[in-house]
């Protein structure tokens, strides 16, 4: 274990966020540096709990107590090895994961949980600074080829695992750059793109091939894809956004979040001088209270919005763990992200009734009503209707599944009851040699689940092609079996 008395003598500490007035002037990550000494003290809070429930909380099964102990003992190189043993991209999860491991921390039963996520990101950041993350090309080739369709975290994890196992791997991405939502969905202030770019350089050096601008099912037929490869991994994600069918939806200025966020990222990449959908000087309303909504919130602030209001149909969450969500589950709490700190208003228990337009067909306002829960649904509260000024409305209500037309339809893979790609315990779909990983099969979920499923699907592919257990055993998907 780490410091035997650390959890008694050291309070939980995390990095401070840069002042709001400063960070709104740039797109850099919001946290200030955290000293190695402070981090060692935080790692030392990890107690000898007997059964580390943080393992249960982490979909990757990260060896958290082990690398906490190694950091406390200043054996950073060994800590990195334990970190990479279960996670290909700890810098992605260390910046983007909501840390269900911390919700499951035993210390968190009656105290503040260990700062697990911060220890994770500091280990990998130091490793890159010290040059401890070299490419790991395979020592031999299997002579087999695998196509990975989609270059988000699930696809990248599958590709790296399969390349290192000796297979020739080609990643197909329909966008012009690799990364999926990591590239064009996540704002820079949450994860700067240098973290993604250096991993891609490592993967190229290991032998993974990337082909951008290829929309499988359009630019490349599924027959060509299958003819050229011995196995296929579908990792395209859950990309169909949930819509809001209310009057005025067709007005100019009402957009899906994933129409808005990629443009801001393209400005940062240097592709655009300014975003075609820009919040500057506008009253912005974001419909949806989750992470995507918070990403829109922080982006709108940096673009200079006149005001930002975020709407959520659910009631205000509690500030402490409710009785029906006991430890070690991940509780639904009132959380304040860095974007929420930066301004704007959050309204809960409200529903959008209509978008109102001006004579030019542009949205000018939004009519909403307060709602209450009743019989499993939401009913309007009489007399609470009101209008909000709105020149830009962003729909951030989540995703309903993968795109069915094109590749999925042409492959003929079965779908489950929710419209996701069904797969068995080895992550293979109803079509022999075609596997599915990440949100495409699981439904909209966390980045840590995407990486976990990418690794597990890679193990299934390797076993299918070679009949061996070279890669870590897959974590069987917990969703629906094939019919």
MOZIVEN-V164767 format. One record per backbone hydrogen bond with DSSP energy under -0.5 kcal/mol. NH is the residue of the N-H (numbers start at 0). CO is the residue of the C=O. Records with the same first field share a line. If there is no record, write none. Layout:
NH->CO / CO
This chain:
1->45
5->2
7->4
8->4
9->5
10->8
17->29
21->18
22->18
23->19
24->21
25->22
29->188
31->15
38->34
39->35
40->36
41->37
42->38
43->39
44->41
45->42
48->46
50->48
51->49
52->50
54->51
56->52
57->53
58->56
60->57
63->61
66->62
67->63
68->64
69->65
70->66
71->67
72->68
73->70
74->69
75->73
78->74
79->75
80->76
81->77
82->78
83->79
84->80
85->82
86->82
91->88
92->88
93->89
94->90 / 91
95->91
96->92
101->98
102->98
103->99
104->101
107->104
108->105
109->106
110->106
115->113
118->114
119->115
120->116
121->117
122->118
123->119
124->120
125->121
126->122
127->123
128->124
129->125
130->126 / 127
131->126
137->205
141->165
142->165
145->167
146->230
147->169
148->146 / 232
149->147 / 171
151->234
155->151
156->152
157->153
158->154
159->155
160->156
161->157
162->158
163->159
164->160
165->162
166->161
167->143
168->166
169->145
170->208
171->147 / 169
172->210
181->178
182->179
183->179
184->180
185->180
186->184
189->186
190->186
194->191
196->192
197->193
198->194
199->195
200->196
201->197
202->198
203->199
204->200
205->201
206->202 / 203
207->202
208->168
210->170
212->172 / 174
213->172
214->212
215->213
216->219
217->214
218->214
219->214
224->220
225->221
226->222
227->223
228->224
229->144
230->144
231->432
232->146
233->231 / 434
234->148 / 232
238->236
239->400
240->238
241->397
245->243
246->352
248->245
250->247
251->360
253->250
254->252 / 392
256->394
258->255
259->255
260->256
263->259
264->260
265->261
266->262
267->263
268->264
269->265 / 266
270->265
271->265
277->275
280->303
281->278
283->281 / 306
284->391
285->308
286->284 / 393
287->285 / 310
289->395
293->289
294->290
295->291
296->292
297->293
298->294
299->295
300->296
301->297
302->298
303->299 / 300
304->299
305->281
306->281
308->283
309->344
310->285 / 308
311->346
317->331
324->321
328->325
330->328
332->330
333->317
334->332
336->334
340->336
341->337 / 338
342->339
344->307
346->309 / 344
348->311 / 313
349->311
350->368
352->366
353->366
354->246
355->364
357->361
360->357
362->251
363->355
364->355
365->387
366->353
367->365 / 385
368->350
370->348
371->378
373->376
376->373
378->371
380->369
381->379
383->380
385->367
387->365
389->363
390->282
391->282
392->252
393->284
394->254
395->286 / 393
399->239
400->239
406->215 / 404
407->404
408->403
409->405
410->406
411->407
412->407
415->419
418->415
420->439
421->413 / 419
422->479
423->427
426->423
428->433
431->429
433->430
434->231 / 432
435->426
436->233
439->436
440->437
441->437
442->438
449->445
450->446
451->447
452->448
453->449
454->450
455->451
456->452
457->453
458->454
459->455
460->456
461->457
462->458
463->459
464->460
465->461
466->461 / 462
467->461
475->473
